[in-house]
């Protein structure tokens, strides 16, 4: 039996009002809650045995000011369907209840992406470099209206200096249409979009006290057009070129120089340096 932790969490999860301007409302059967992403992942992994379609969400995606993580055993489009699901759920999780929520548009909940990937439950207890931010996936809105998700996962590898921390960059396209733009991009940021193209940077290796970067460019179908090592701050001046600031590190520290790279279809991603 999963016990919900405390009256305060119940209030945060159970008494949400729909957010202003929300386009739709869902009713979720909640089976567990916790303020810790590490603990909610473990709770969700246990529940997934009986409820394979579970969704880990955060209450901020419902417009709540106080953020708590929850495990939705079922997400329904009507209160009647949720009541049927609740009756079934309470045969396994006694404290399950229904939460009404108006998802923030283009949030992880709205997109039906896990706020915390289930693989996070397997992070070893003695991993010293993990913090909460390494466990949370995020939705990133592009200037052209599209959304990418930085999906943070755990990849078990005893020899990995990153202790299994891995970030996938996924272009959201709807059910069955999502595209992975990069499967190992630490600290994805500086997203630019133009005419269907997307450019962004990932953290690369360290040089002295500086972090170097890699610039990635993909087309509208997710095909990689450029992979530029030691460059940051990408821009797309046209549909055939990416510009960025080339990084060089020497005795006098980090220097940046303008760089232009022609975009070419079929560029293979090189081995990503370890930050």
Secondary structure by P-SEA (a helix, b strand, c coil): ccccccaaaaaacccccccccccbbbbbbcccccccaaaaaaaaaaacccccbbbbbbcccccccbbbbbbcccccccaaaaaaaaaaaaaccccbbbbbbbcccccccccccccccccccccccccccccccccbbbbbbccccbbbbbbbbbbbccccccccbbbbbbbbccccccccccccccccccccccccbbbbbbbcccccccccbbbbbbccccccccccccccccccccccbbbbbbbbbccccbbbbbbbbbbbccccccccccc
